[in-house]
Amino acid sequence: DTAVSQTPKYLVTQMGNDKSIKCEQNLGHDTMYWYKQDSKKFLKIMFSYNNKELIINETVPNRFSPKSPDKAHLNLHINSLELGDSAVYFCASSHRLDTQYFGPGTRLTVL
Amino acid sequence: AQSVTQPDIHITVSEGASLELRCNYSYGATPYLFWYVQSPGQGLQLLLKYFSGDTLVQGIKGFEAEFKRSQSSFNLRKPSVHWSDAAEYFCALNSGGGADGLTFGKGTHLIIQP
């Protein structure tokens, strides 16, 4: 059983489109996160959700919006995609301050 | 603000040789520290973590790391590397103040020579 899963694994789209990436965890964790890995492999936190409440929101454009229908899911919606949004997006989950477990990543390419 | 520095962007090691990857952090208190490994096209896998207690921590795949408060370091070591260890290695810090995300270093790319 995959602990943290993401769909799709690859996403290729045109500038200006709206897209979503889904994330699910079956670990029973109470906190979920989204990270962005840029072309230089640098990883940066974007959002975290704890019990369906947004805890932190780093300085990301408001075109990005996390949505959590329940504790096991944290989806990432991106509006009006730009070239600079091309990256690998990772979902992660943890129980409070403990280890964060990462999904396999979604490679987003904006043309 | 907290930060993590991995001074070595690339490291090349011969198979069977020992390995040490450096990590320095900046944080006002004792942080929670992690080492993750990322193989090409894959997600991040936890190697080991330090929260408190014994400053020498053991991880998976024969890795260990030592927390040195005086040097603000958390270096990763392995006595004998295997070709399968070739990957990107990330040191990360969690300040522990609520559901914070991890602050990552920029990574060290490990190349294994036959």
Backbone of each chain as ProteinMPNN parsed JSONL, in Angstrom:
{"seq_chain_A": "DTAVSQTPKYLVTQMGNDKSIKCEQNLGHDTMYWYKQDSKKFLKIMFSYNNKELIINETVPNRFSPKSPDKAHLNLHINSLELGDSAVYFCASSHRLDTQYFGPGTRLTVL", "coords_chain_A": {"N_chain_A": [[0.838, -1.201, 0.0], [0.59, 2.156, -0.931], [1.894, 4.855, 0.877], [1.797, 7.703, 0.735], [0.267, 9.143, -1.901], [0.177, 10.57, -5.186], [-1.526, 12.175, -7.839], [-1.745, 13.614, -11.079], [1.248, 11.812, -12.173], [2.753, 13.014, -14.116], [2.259, 16.145, -15.703], [1.367, 18.039, -18.323], [0.798, 21.119, -19.743], [-0.811, 24.057, -21.126], [0.119, 27.525, -20.967], [-1.836, 29.662, -18.929], [-3.877, 27.915, -18.441], [-5.952, 26.097, -16.041], [-5.219, 23.856, -13.447], [-5.208, 20.82, -11.455], [-3.689, 19.014, -8.785], [-3.725, 15.967, -7.144], [-3.59, 14.617, -3.834], [-3.191, 11.972, -1.575], [-3.12, 10.416, 1.601], [-2.567, 7.466, 3.496], [-1.839, 7.074, 6.069], [-2.939, 7.938, 8.373], [-2.203, 10.401, 9.326], [-2.164, 13.755, 10.714], [-1.425, 16.09, 9.556], [-0.723, 17.694, 6.501], [1.234, 18.557, 3.597], [2.43, 20.746, 0.981], [5.117, 20.902, -1.259], [7.448, 22.615, -3.364], [9.702, 21.754, -5.878], [12.301, 23.139, -7.546], [13.975, 23.675, -10.733], [16.615, 23.464, -10.064], [16.597, 21.663, -8.129], [15.94, 22.603, -5.637], [14.074, 22.547, -2.698], [11.06, 23.801, -1.42], [8.781, 24.759, 1.084], [5.305, 25.099, 0.518], [2.598, 25.038, 1.433], [0.885, 24.059, 4.462], [-1.411, 21.869, 6.041], [-3.396, 21.359, 8.83], [-5.548, 19.29, 10.383], [-7.569, 20.127, 8.614], [-7.233, 22.83, 8.56], [-5.575, 25.663, 7.404], [-2.251, 26.137, 8.15], [0.314, 27.278, 7.679], [1.298, 29.535, 5.152], [3.358, 30.045, 2.797], [5.086, 32.563, 0.872], [3.564, 32.296, -1.695], [2.089, 32.668, -4.937], [-1.328, 33.801, -5.148], [-2.63, 32.365, -6.993], [-2.298, 29.775, -6.506], [-3.934, 27.33, -4.683], [-4.595, 25.426, -1.887], [-6.69, 22.648, -1.164], [-8.547, 20.842, 1.112], [-10.48, 18.188, 1.4], [-10.838, 16.29, 3.363], [-9.127, 14.735, 6.192], [-7.339, 12.988, 4.999], [-6.71, 13.845, 2.494], [-5.167, 16.283, 0.416], [-5.44, 18.566, -1.895], [-4.015, 20.351, -4.661], [-4.688, 23.271, -6.273], [-4.188, 25.105, -9.198], [-4.38, 28.125, -10.745], [-4.517, 29.889, -13.873], [-1.97, 29.173, -15.149], [1.572, 29.688, -15.304], [4.733, 30.004, -17.056], [6.796, 29.865, -15.19], [5.805, 28.237, -13.256], [6.437, 25.705, -13.775], [7.724, 22.787, -12.467], [8.6, 20.306, -9.974], [6.183, 19.005, -7.91], [5.669, 18.152, -4.601], [3.816, 16.254, -2.353], [3.343, 15.797, 1.141], [3.093, 14.157, 4.344], [2.518, 14.133, 7.902], [2.568, 13.152, 11.379], [1.809, 15.422, 13.567], [4.719, 16.864, 14.779], [6.407, 14.98, 13.868], [8.209, 12.767, 11.632], [8.118, 13.647, 8.197], [6.477, 12.222, 5.498], [6.919, 11.62, 2.118], [5.256, 11.982, -1.032], [5.446, 10.602, -4.415], [5.803, 12.672, -6.164], [4.834, 15.18, -8.588], [5.412, 16.034, -11.805], [5.217, 19.037, -13.268], [4.786, 20.627, -16.291], [4.746, 23.579, -17.995], [3.761, 24.928, -20.974]], "CA_chain_A": [[0.0, 0.0, 0.0], [1.337, 3.404, -1.002], [1.565, 5.668, 2.04], [1.4, 9.014, 0.221], [0.167, 9.024, -3.347], [-0.152, 11.793, -5.912], [-1.913, 12.033, -9.234], [-1.002, 12.666, -11.909], [2.699, 11.833, -12.008], [3.212, 14.018, -15.07], [1.195, 17.049, -16.124], [1.843, 18.973, -19.334], [-0.34, 21.983, -20.025], [-0.505, 25.347, -21.737], [0.007, 28.735, -20.135], [-3.173, 30.208, -18.764], [-4.83, 26.878, -18.017], [-6.126, 25.78, -14.62], [-5.003, 22.432, -13.23], [-5.188, 20.351, -10.071], [-2.899, 17.837, -8.426], [-4.361, 15.345, -5.993], [-2.717, 13.924, -2.894], [-3.886, 11.176, -0.571], [-2.263, 9.645, 2.495], [-3.301, 6.442, 4.253], [-1.049, 6.871, 7.284], [-3.657, 8.465, 9.53], [-1.549, 11.618, 9.797], [-3.057, 14.893, 10.899], [-0.896, 17.264, 8.873], [-0.272, 17.465, 5.135], [2.045, 19.662, 3.09], [2.853, 20.804, -0.416], [6.436, 21.464, -1.5], [7.818, 22.817, -4.765], [11.112, 21.543, -6.172], [12.579, 23.835, -8.801], [14.861, 23.0, -11.689], [17.899, 23.231, -9.402], [16.289, 20.667, -7.098], [15.715, 23.215, -4.339], [12.749, 22.238, -2.16], [10.537, 24.846, -0.562], [7.41, 24.543, 1.552], [4.289, 26.004, 0.005], [1.46, 25.053, 2.347], [0.63, 22.904, 5.298], [-2.78, 21.785, 6.551], [-3.523, 20.575, 10.04], [-6.966, 19.118, 10.704], [-8.351, 20.896, 7.656], [-6.993, 24.254, 8.747], [-4.294, 26.108, 6.859], [-1.387, 26.584, 9.241], [1.257, 28.241, 7.125], [1.153, 29.804, 3.74], [4.533, 30.796, 2.391], [4.796, 33.613, -0.117], [3.27, 31.773, -3.014], [1.026, 33.455, -5.578], [-2.667, 33.347, -4.776], [-3.136, 31.45, -8.029], [-2.183, 28.433, -5.922], [-4.822, 27.192, -3.542], [-4.762, 24.065, -1.388], [-8.04, 22.316, -0.723], [-8.524, 19.588, 1.855], [-11.839, 17.719, 1.679], [-10.79, 15.538, 4.619], [-7.768, 14.635, 6.736], [-6.49, 12.126, 4.185], [-6.502, 14.433, 1.176], [-4.833, 17.695, 0.265], [-5.276, 18.81, -3.323], [-3.427, 21.644, -5.009], [-5.272, 23.861, -7.466], [-3.366, 26.181, -9.739], [-5.093, 28.881, -11.775], [-3.753, 30.744, -14.803], [-0.596, 28.677, -15.071], [2.64, 30.458, -15.93], [5.922, 29.215, -17.361], [7.583, 29.71, -13.97], [5.206, 27.233, -12.37], [7.016, 24.402, -14.112], [8.507, 22.285, -11.328], [8.064, 19.068, -9.403], [5.426, 19.314, -6.695], [5.612, 17.006, -3.695], [2.929, 16.228, -1.214], [3.911, 15.076, 2.28], [2.23, 14.132, 5.522], [3.18, 13.796, 9.163], [1.782, 13.235, 12.598], [2.335, 16.556, 14.32], [6.072, 17.297, 14.445], [7.222, 13.827, 13.525], [8.758, 12.638, 10.287], [7.251, 13.88, 7.048], [6.582, 11.208, 4.458], [6.687, 12.294, 0.852], [4.729, 11.292, -2.191], [6.411, 10.412, -5.496], [5.989, 13.902, -6.926], [4.144, 15.459, -9.851], [6.214, 16.932, -12.633], [4.368, 19.945, -14.021], [5.451, 21.361, -17.367], [3.866, 24.575, -18.588], [4.293, 25.294, -22.297]], "C_chain_A": [[0.871, 1.247, 0.0], [0.915, 4.311, 0.135], [1.047, 7.043, 1.623], [1.403, 8.912, -1.297], [-0.259, 10.35, -3.957], [-0.578, 11.426, -7.322], [-2.164, 13.4, -9.828], [0.496, 12.712, -11.597], [3.333, 12.866, -12.945], [2.006, 14.85, -15.513], [1.808, 18.062, -17.075], [0.65, 19.801, -19.775], [0.128, 23.301, -20.618], [-0.605, 26.459, -20.704], [-1.436, 29.201, -20.084], [-4.214, 29.193, -18.315], [-4.898, 26.769, -16.499], [-5.968, 24.269, -14.45], [-5.016, 22.104, -11.739], [-4.297, 19.134, -9.942], [-3.519, 17.278, -7.143], [-3.34, 14.621, -5.133], [-3.563, 13.207, -1.861], [-2.857, 10.468, 0.3], [-3.115, 8.677, 3.313], [-2.575, 6.102, 5.549], [-1.776, 7.343, 8.54], [-3.028, 9.719, 10.099], [-2.529, 12.785, 9.864], [-2.593, 16.144, 10.165], [-0.392, 16.874, 7.492], [0.361, 18.728, 4.583], [2.143, 19.593, 1.562], [4.197, 21.513, -0.49], [6.619, 21.627, -3.001], [9.32, 22.583, -4.896], [11.419, 22.156, -7.529], [13.606, 23.074, -9.644], [16.249, 22.739, -11.114], [17.75, 22.29, -8.211], [16.098, 21.291, -5.716], [14.261, 23.009, -3.921], [12.299, 23.34, -1.219], [9.097, 24.548, -0.193], [6.477, 25.565, 0.918], [3.152, 26.152, 1.018], [1.568, 23.895, 3.313], [-0.803, 23.014, 5.813], [-2.783, 20.896, 7.758], [-4.992, 20.516, 10.394], [-7.848, 20.064, 9.898], [-8.204, 22.404, 7.833], [-5.616, 24.619, 8.208], [-3.447, 26.683, 7.991], [-0.386, 27.618, 8.762], [0.985, 28.395, 5.639], [2.329, 30.673, 3.335], [4.158, 31.75, 1.246], [4.652, 33.028, -1.507], [2.151, 32.609, -3.628], [-0.349, 32.925, -5.207], [-3.342, 32.56, -5.895], [-3.084, 30.0, -7.549], [-3.121, 28.353, -4.722], [-4.931, 25.724, -3.137], [-6.203, 23.852, -0.935], [-8.024, 20.932, -0.096], [-9.945, 19.152, 2.165], [-11.937, 16.909, 2.961], [-9.338, 15.363, 5.039], [-6.82, 13.862, 5.843], [-6.131, 12.717, 2.834], [-6.119, 15.903, 1.259], [-4.516, 17.928, -1.205], [-4.728, 20.21, -3.561], [-4.034, 22.12, -6.317], [-4.417, 25.039, -7.911], [-4.153, 26.848, -10.88], [-4.114, 29.666, -12.645], [-2.266, 30.393, -14.798], [0.371, 29.528, -15.873], [3.851, 29.553, -16.158], [6.725, 28.898, -16.089], [7.01, 28.717, -12.984], [5.737, 25.841, -12.672], [7.972, 23.964, -13.012], [7.989, 20.897, -10.992], [7.412, 19.433, -8.078], [5.291, 18.038, -5.871], [4.591, 17.257, -2.597], [3.614, 15.439, -0.101], [2.894, 15.069, 3.411], [3.033, 13.761, 6.749], [2.147, 13.764, 10.281], [2.441, 14.293, 13.475], [3.742, 16.885, 13.863], [6.964, 16.159, 13.986], [7.593, 13.833, 12.052], [7.709, 12.922, 9.219], [7.544, 12.822, 5.99], [6.111, 11.828, 3.149], [6.06, 11.372, -0.186], [5.775, 11.234, -3.294], [6.643, 11.654, -6.351], [5.144, 13.963, -8.188], [4.98, 16.455, -10.632], [5.287, 17.741, -13.516], [5.207, 20.692, -15.048], [4.435, 22.29, -18.004], [4.5, 25.061, -19.888], [3.796, 26.66, -22.743]], "O_chain_A": [[1.776, 1.385, 0.823], [-0.278, 4.525, 0.35], [0.001, 7.493, 2.09], [2.435, 8.624, -1.903], [-0.959, 11.145, -3.331], [-0.054, 10.486, -7.92], [-2.735, 14.266, -9.165], [0.947, 13.568, -10.835], [4.326, 13.505, -12.6], [0.898, 14.34, -15.674], [2.668, 18.851, -16.683], [-0.39, 19.253, -20.139], [1.318, 23.614, -20.609], [-1.317, 26.346, -19.706], [-2.16, 29.14, -21.077], [-5.299, 29.561, -17.865], [-4.037, 27.271, -15.776], [-6.526, 23.495, -15.227], [-4.859, 22.977, -10.886], [-4.17, 18.331, -10.867], [-3.797, 18.012, -6.195], [-2.353, 14.082, -5.635], [-4.53, 13.76, -1.337], [-1.844, 9.979, -0.199], [-4.215, 9.005, 3.759], [-2.682, 4.988, 6.061], [-1.275, 7.164, 9.65], [-3.294, 10.07, 11.249], [-3.557, 12.81, 9.187], [-3.298, 17.153, 10.157], [0.281, 15.856, 7.329], [0.066, 19.833, 5.038], [1.966, 18.54, 0.95], [4.403, 22.565, 0.117], [6.037, 20.894, -3.801], [10.113, 23.135, -4.134], [10.861, 21.74, -8.544], [14.034, 21.974, -9.293], [16.98, 21.888, -11.62], [18.661, 22.146, -7.395], [16.095, 20.571, -4.718], [13.338, 23.265, -4.694], [13.044, 23.765, -0.337], [8.294, 24.141, -1.033], [6.814, 26.743, 0.796], [2.795, 27.264, 1.405], [2.233, 22.894, 3.047], [-1.332, 24.11, 5.995], [-2.235, 19.795, 7.726], [-5.619, 21.539, 10.67], [-8.749, 20.711, 10.432], [-9.002, 23.167, 7.288], [-4.62, 23.965, 8.519], [-3.872, 27.597, 8.698], [-0.247, 28.69, 9.351], [0.5, 27.478, 4.976], [2.301, 31.892, 3.509], [3.038, 31.72, 0.735], [5.497, 33.231, -2.379], [1.35, 33.196, -2.901], [-0.513, 31.727, -4.978], [-4.49, 32.139, -5.759], [-3.738, 29.12, -8.109], [-3.094, 29.22, -3.849], [-5.313, 24.879, -3.946], [-6.845, 24.754, -0.398], [-7.546, 19.97, -0.698], [-10.562, 19.679, 3.09], [-12.999, 16.847, 3.579], [-8.425, 15.788, 4.331], [-5.607, 14.059, 5.92], [-5.325, 12.141, 2.104], [-6.666, 16.663, 2.058], [-3.457, 17.536, -1.695], [-4.949, 21.127, -2.769], [-3.913, 21.455, -7.346], [-3.985, 25.858, -7.1], [-4.535, 26.194, -11.851], [-3.031, 30.05, -12.203], [-1.42, 31.227, -14.478], [0.054, 30.019, -16.956], [3.981, 28.492, -15.548], [7.262, 27.8, -15.939], [7.651, 28.386, -11.986], [5.51, 24.905, -11.906], [8.911, 24.682, -12.668], [7.07, 20.382, -11.629], [8.02, 20.089, -7.232], [4.863, 16.995, -6.367], [4.528, 18.335, -2.005], [4.38, 14.516, -0.375], [1.959, 15.87, 3.433], [4.097, 13.15, 6.65], [1.031, 14.267, 10.154], [3.506, 14.066, 14.05], [3.954, 17.159, 12.682], [8.154, 16.36, 13.74], [7.32, 14.79, 11.329], [6.561, 12.491, 9.326], [8.695, 12.565, 5.638], [5.062, 12.467, 3.078], [6.299, 10.165, -0.212], [6.876, 11.759, -3.129], [7.566, 11.69, -7.165], [4.788, 12.94, -8.773], [5.225, 17.573, -10.18], [4.642, 17.197, -14.413], [6.215, 21.313, -14.71], [3.394, 21.85, -18.491], [5.633, 25.543, -19.897], [4.147, 27.119, -23.83]]}, "seq_chain_B": "AQSVTQPDIHITVSEGASLELRCNYSYGATPYLFWYVQSPGQGLQLLLKYFSGDTLVQGIKGFEAEFKRSQSSFNLRKPSVHWSDAAEYFCALNSGGGADGLTFGKGTHLIIQP", "coords_chain_B": {"N_chain_B": [[15.948, 33.992, 10.939], [15.522, 30.551, 10.164], [17.918, 28.301, 8.661], [19.496, 26.031, 6.349], [22.536, 24.697, 5.355], [24.227, 23.092, 2.849], [27.326, 22.502, 2.016], [28.598, 21.24, -0.106], [28.005, 20.803, -3.443], [28.337, 18.801, -5.329], [29.608, 15.521, -4.892], [32.086, 13.124, -5.398], [32.704, 9.741, -5.061], [34.574, 6.764, -4.667], [33.4, 3.447, -5.229], [32.896, 1.502, -2.357], [34.442, 3.099, -0.774], [34.616, 5.397, 2.048], [32.117, 7.772, 3.165], [31.232, 11.152, 3.705], [28.827, 13.547, 4.151], [28.238, 16.953, 4.365], [26.432, 19.092, 6.592], [25.162, 22.071, 7.752], [23.426, 24.064, 10.088], [21.256, 26.82, 10.89], [19.755, 28.042, 13.624], [17.891, 29.11, 16.433], [17.419, 27.46, 18.608], [17.422, 24.008, 19.688], [17.048, 22.143, 16.879], [14.794, 19.977, 15.02], [16.212, 17.537, 13.076], [16.856, 16.181, 9.847], [17.788, 13.741, 7.389], [17.265, 13.206, 4.023], [16.943, 11.145, 1.098], [16.999, 11.299, -2.421], [16.374, 9.53, -5.196], [16.936, 9.462, -8.774], [14.146, 10.812, -10.427], [12.434, 10.07, -8.444], [10.586, 10.169, -5.294], [11.173, 11.609, -1.992], [13.044, 9.891, 0.398], [13.215, 9.053, 3.783], [16.246, 8.955, 5.542], [17.349, 9.169, 8.122], [16.808, 10.631, 11.407], [17.046, 13.283, 13.835], [15.947, 14.095, 16.969], [16.243, 14.395, 19.738], [18.356, 13.485, 22.554], [20.644, 10.796, 22.189], [23.418, 11.777, 20.351], [24.463, 10.59, 18.138], [23.022, 9.139, 15.495], [21.432, 6.356, 14.026], [20.597, 5.177, 10.785], [18.71, 4.055, 7.927], [19.941, 1.764, 5.406], [22.606, 1.629, 6.172], [23.53, 4.137, 6.889], [24.615, 6.825, 9.046], [24.418, 9.614, 11.301], [25.779, 12.486, 12.919], [24.958, 14.691, 15.426], [26.152, 17.811, 16.203], [26.12, 20.183, 18.43], [27.767, 22.352, 19.09], [29.007, 22.947, 16.742], [26.945, 23.412, 15.105], [26.129, 21.404, 13.326], [25.223, 18.566, 11.314], [26.249, 16.036, 10.139], [26.287, 13.549, 7.618], [27.132, 10.128, 7.362], [28.737, 7.248, 5.916], [30.232, 4.108, 6.047], [31.073, 2.542, 3.87], [30.431, 2.937, 0.596], [27.949, 2.06, -1.853], [27.203, 1.357, -5.31], [24.538, 1.84, -5.66], [23.985, 3.899, -3.97], [24.209, 6.285, -5.234], [22.765, 9.348, -5.676], [20.605, 12.161, -4.839], [21.115, 14.023, -1.945], [19.497, 15.349, 0.846], [19.592, 17.585, 3.506], [17.582, 18.55, 6.232], [15.581, 20.746, 8.257], [13.392, 21.106, 10.988], [11.702, 23.401, 12.769], [9.964, 22.896, 14.76], [7.891, 24.383, 15.708], [4.882, 24.041, 15.776], [2.823, 23.069, 12.991], [4.945, 23.237, 11.056], [6.621, 23.493, 7.93], [9.371, 21.702, 6.432], [12.66, 23.038, 6.361], [14.869, 23.005, 3.833], [18.235, 22.096, 2.854], [20.264, 22.829, -0.048], [20.938, 20.516, -1.234], [23.081, 17.68, -1.956], [24.737, 16.229, -4.563], [25.494, 12.97, -5.096], [27.971, 11.087, -6.563], [28.995, 7.94, -7.65], [31.937, 6.322, -8.243], [33.084, 3.559, -10.201]], "CA_chain_B": [[15.262, 32.927, 10.208], [16.292, 29.306, 10.13], [18.473, 27.948, 7.359], [20.304, 24.826, 6.263], [23.566, 24.826, 4.331], [24.995, 21.919, 2.425], [28.387, 23.199, 1.291], [29.069, 20.504, -1.281], [26.951, 20.589, -4.433], [28.614, 17.481, -5.887], [30.693, 14.751, -4.285], [32.373, 11.881, -6.114], [33.343, 8.772, -4.167], [34.742, 5.443, -5.252], [32.622, 2.393, -4.581], [33.627, 0.883, -1.265], [35.082, 4.127, 0.059], [33.739, 6.007, 3.039], [31.417, 8.966, 2.705], [30.694, 12.105, 4.663], [28.146, 14.688, 3.56], [28.17, 17.977, 5.387], [25.203, 19.867, 6.773], [25.19, 23.043, 8.835], [22.125, 24.699, 10.24], [21.171, 28.043, 11.684], [18.477, 28.082, 14.337], [18.151, 29.599, 17.777], [17.268, 26.415, 19.612], [17.73, 22.695, 19.12], [16.05, 21.817, 15.854], [14.631, 18.599, 14.586], [17.033, 17.431, 11.87], [16.563, 15.019, 9.012], [18.442, 13.514, 6.118], [16.454, 12.504, 3.037], [17.618, 10.811, -0.15], [16.119, 11.319, -3.594], [16.92, 8.9, -6.391], [16.419, 10.138, -9.975], [12.742, 10.615, -10.758], [11.709, 9.508, -7.296], [10.301, 11.054, -4.167], [12.178, 11.671, -0.945], [12.991, 8.819, 1.388], [13.918, 9.412, 5.01], [17.374, 8.123, 5.942], [17.434, 9.21, 9.578], [16.344, 11.876, 12.012], [17.482, 13.589, 15.188], [15.023, 14.948, 17.715], [16.892, 14.669, 21.014], [19.003, 12.305, 23.081], [21.94, 10.397, 21.651], [23.749, 12.647, 19.218], [24.811, 9.754, 16.991], [21.803, 8.439, 15.118], [21.579, 5.356, 12.97], [19.497, 5.211, 9.842], [18.583, 2.921, 7.024], [20.96, 1.581, 4.364], [23.947, 1.745, 6.727], [23.899, 5.531, 7.141], [24.529, 7.385, 10.378], [24.706, 11.046, 11.342], [26.13, 12.958, 14.24], [24.545, 16.048, 15.75], [27.133, 18.539, 17.009], [25.528, 21.48, 18.728], [28.798, 23.393, 19.112], [29.356, 23.284, 15.365], [25.681, 23.535, 14.345], [26.278, 20.502, 12.188], [24.535, 17.268, 11.337], [26.873, 15.403, 8.983], [25.86, 12.189, 7.279], [28.299, 9.283, 7.071], [28.556, 5.835, 5.603], [31.608, 3.576, 6.006], [31.419, 1.957, 2.584], [29.309, 3.236, -0.3], [27.595, 1.119, -2.917], [26.801, 2.111, -6.498], [23.13, 2.211, -5.525], [23.866, 5.096, -3.134], [24.237, 7.479, -6.076], [21.469, 10.026, -5.543], [20.662, 13.504, -4.27], [20.906, 13.943, -0.504], [19.021, 16.605, 1.404], [19.504, 17.797, 4.936], [16.412, 19.391, 6.477], [15.374, 21.192, 9.633], [12.044, 21.469, 11.386], [11.862, 24.169, 13.999], [9.132, 22.32, 15.797], [6.875, 25.313, 16.2], [3.599, 23.793, 15.135], [2.868, 22.253, 11.771], [5.828, 23.918, 10.113], [7.265, 22.703, 6.915], [10.805, 21.503, 6.548], [13.591, 23.913, 5.654], [15.84, 22.117, 3.207], [19.437, 22.553, 2.202], [20.153, 22.779, -1.51], [21.213, 19.16, -1.693], [24.397, 17.247, -2.425], [24.612, 15.173, -5.565], [26.539, 11.971, -4.86], [28.351, 10.267, -7.72], [29.812, 6.8, -7.239], [32.83, 5.82, -9.291], [33.327, 2.12, -10.065]], "C_chain_B": [[16.155, 31.683, 10.152], [16.799, 29.043, 8.735], [19.294, 26.677, 7.485], [21.274, 25.008, 5.112], [24.225, 23.479, 4.087], [26.101, 22.448, 1.525], [28.818, 22.535, -0.013], [27.919, 20.246, -2.236], [27.084, 19.197, -5.042], [29.722, 16.832, -5.06], [30.845, 13.463, -5.073], [33.185, 10.977, -5.193], [33.482, 7.453, -4.904], [33.914, 4.418, -4.493], [33.476, 1.693, -3.535], [34.313, 1.861, -0.341], [34.078, 4.681, 1.055], [33.198, 7.331, 2.518], [31.072, 9.851, 3.891], [30.103, 13.27, 3.902], [27.893, 15.707, 4.667], [26.832, 18.717, 5.4], [25.402, 20.788, 7.959], [23.841, 23.738, 8.898], [22.259, 25.984, 11.052], [19.786, 28.102, 12.297], [18.761, 28.38, 15.789], [18.047, 28.564, 18.871], [17.666, 25.086, 18.985], [16.657, 22.328, 18.107], [15.832, 20.319, 15.739], [15.328, 18.51, 13.228], [16.799, 16.115, 11.148], [17.567, 14.956, 7.856], [17.484, 12.7, 5.239], [17.326, 12.206, 1.819], [16.584, 10.789, -1.273], [16.857, 10.685, -4.764], [16.285, 9.548, -7.614], [14.965, 9.787, -10.262], [11.888, 10.08, -9.63], [11.379, 10.577, -6.263], [11.421, 11.02, -3.151], [11.956, 10.57, 0.076], [13.798, 9.234, 2.612], [15.044, 8.426, 5.285], [17.475, 8.029, 7.463], [16.983, 10.567, 10.074], [16.94, 12.035, 13.395], [16.464, 14.523, 15.816], [15.657, 15.359, 19.037], [17.634, 13.412, 21.427], [20.359, 12.051, 22.456], [22.246, 11.178, 20.379], [24.208, 11.873, 17.991], [23.584, 8.912, 16.663], [22.074, 7.503, 13.95], [20.365, 5.427, 12.055], [19.446, 3.952, 8.999], [19.769, 2.877, 6.066], [22.378, 1.801, 4.879], [24.423, 3.162, 6.988], [23.795, 5.874, 8.627], [24.824, 8.883, 10.284], [24.976, 11.451, 12.773], [25.734, 14.42, 14.395], [25.612, 16.68, 16.646], [26.617, 19.962, 17.223], [26.554, 22.601, 18.628], [29.187, 23.849, 17.711], [28.124, 23.508, 14.504], [25.725, 22.649, 13.105], [25.523, 19.202, 12.409], [25.011, 16.519, 10.101], [26.461, 13.95, 8.84], [27.088, 11.366, 6.891], [27.863, 7.875, 6.684], [29.949, 5.237, 5.423], [32.027, 3.045, 4.651], [30.24, 2.136, 1.632], [29.182, 2.169, -1.378], [27.131, 1.927, -4.112], [25.354, 2.599, -6.387], [22.921, 3.427, -4.629], [23.897, 6.38, -3.953], [22.843, 8.102, -6.105], [21.716, 11.455, -5.086], [20.319, 13.379, -2.791], [20.554, 15.321, 0.05], [19.03, 16.549, 2.923], [18.343, 18.762, 5.17], [16.237, 19.64, 7.962], [13.897, 21.491, 9.839], [12.163, 22.18, 12.726], [10.965, 23.693, 15.118], [8.048, 23.232, 16.312], [5.534, 25.128, 15.52], [3.767, 22.995, 13.86], [3.708, 22.957, 10.72], [6.321, 22.957, 9.053], [8.736, 22.551, 7.206], [11.542, 22.598, 5.781], [14.711, 23.029, 5.137], [17.126, 22.848, 2.85], [19.283, 22.36, 0.7], [20.525, 21.429, -2.085], [22.657, 18.93, -2.086], [24.192, 16.083, -3.371], [25.793, 14.219, -5.405], [26.746, 11.117, -6.098], [29.263, 9.164, -7.217], [30.636, 6.335, -8.435], [33.072, 4.327, -9.096], [34.742, 1.829, -9.6]], "O_chain_B": [[17.381, 31.777, 10.1], [16.212, 29.486, 7.748], [19.729, 26.298, 8.573], [20.884, 25.424, 4.021], [24.712, 22.825, 5.009], [25.837, 22.809, 0.378], [29.339, 23.194, -0.912], [26.964, 19.552, -1.889], [26.092, 18.499, -5.248], [30.645, 17.499, -4.594], [29.861, 12.791, -5.38], [34.201, 11.38, -4.628], [32.603, 7.07, -5.677], [33.747, 4.507, -3.277], [34.626, 1.336, -3.79], [34.723, 1.495, 0.76], [32.87, 4.473, 0.935], [33.73, 7.924, 1.58], [30.672, 9.364, 4.949], [30.786, 13.91, 3.102], [27.406, 15.374, 5.748], [26.202, 18.932, 4.365], [25.768, 20.341, 9.046], [23.198, 23.967, 7.873], [23.226, 26.196, 11.783], [18.779, 28.2, 11.595], [19.78, 27.94, 16.322], [18.552, 28.785, 19.972], [18.19, 25.053, 17.872], [15.481, 22.217, 18.457], [16.584, 19.513, 16.286], [15.063, 19.316, 12.335], [16.574, 15.075, 11.768], [18.109, 15.97, 7.417], [16.967, 11.66, 5.648], [18.303, 12.903, 1.542], [15.457, 10.326, -1.099], [17.841, 11.232, -5.262], [15.205, 10.128, -7.509], [14.599, 8.614, -10.33], [10.743, 9.681, -9.843], [11.829, 11.719, -6.348], [12.492, 10.47, -3.411], [10.842, 10.345, 0.55], [14.927, 9.707, 2.49], [14.834, 7.213, 5.266], [17.662, 6.947, 8.018], [16.798, 11.512, 9.307], [17.295, 11.055, 14.049], [16.156, 15.589, 15.282], [15.615, 16.53, 19.414], [17.56, 12.39, 20.746], [21.131, 12.982, 22.221], [21.437, 11.229, 19.453], [24.328, 12.45, 16.91], [23.163, 8.074, 17.461], [22.829, 7.812, 13.029], [19.25, 5.703, 12.498], [20.055, 2.931, 9.32], [20.51, 3.852, 5.939], [23.269, 2.127, 4.095], [25.601, 3.372, 7.279], [22.996, 5.293, 9.362], [25.407, 9.352, 9.307], [24.47, 10.842, 13.716], [26.126, 15.273, 13.598], [25.934, 16.152, 17.711], [26.671, 20.812, 16.334], [26.242, 23.684, 18.133], [29.636, 24.978, 17.512], [28.242, 23.764, 13.306], [25.406, 23.077, 11.996], [25.232, 18.806, 13.537], [24.269, 16.38, 9.128], [26.31, 13.226, 9.824], [27.971, 11.848, 6.181], [26.796, 7.391, 7.063], [30.771, 5.812, 4.709], [33.209, 3.089, 4.308], [29.175, 1.554, 1.838], [30.139, 1.491, -1.753], [26.706, 3.071, -3.952], [24.992, 3.635, -6.945], [21.805, 3.938, -4.533], [23.636, 7.457, -3.416], [21.87, 7.464, -6.508], [22.855, 11.905, -4.962], [19.352, 12.711, -2.425], [21.219, 16.317, -0.237], [18.544, 15.598, 3.535], [18.145, 19.691, 4.388], [16.679, 18.859, 8.805], [13.238, 22.061, 8.969], [12.668, 21.616, 13.697], [11.17, 24.037, 16.282], [7.351, 22.885, 17.266], [5.104, 25.994, 14.758], [4.776, 22.312, 13.686], [3.231, 23.238, 9.62], [6.416, 21.751, 9.279], [9.279, 23.187, 8.109], [11.116, 23.026, 4.709], [15.414, 22.382, 5.914], [17.121, 24.048, 2.579], [18.293, 21.796, 0.235], [20.436, 21.22, -3.295], [23.365, 19.852, -2.492], [23.559, 15.084, -3.029], [26.948, 14.616, -5.56], [25.811, 10.503, -6.612], [30.192, 9.416, -6.45], [30.099, 6.001, -9.491], [33.244, 3.868, -7.967], [35.11, 0.666, -9.435]]}, "name": "protein", "num_of_chains": 2, "seq": "DTAVSQTPKYLVTQMGNDKSIKCEQNLGHDTMYWYKQDSKKFLKIMFSYNNKELIINETVPNRFSPKSPDKAHLNLHINSLELGDSAVYFCASSHRLDTQYFGPGTRLTVLAQSVTQPDIHITVSEGASLELRCNYSYGATPYLFWYVQSPGQGLQLLLKYFSGDTLVQGIKGFEAEFKRSQSSFNLRKPSVHWSDAAEYFCALNSGGGADGLTFGKGTHLIIQP"}
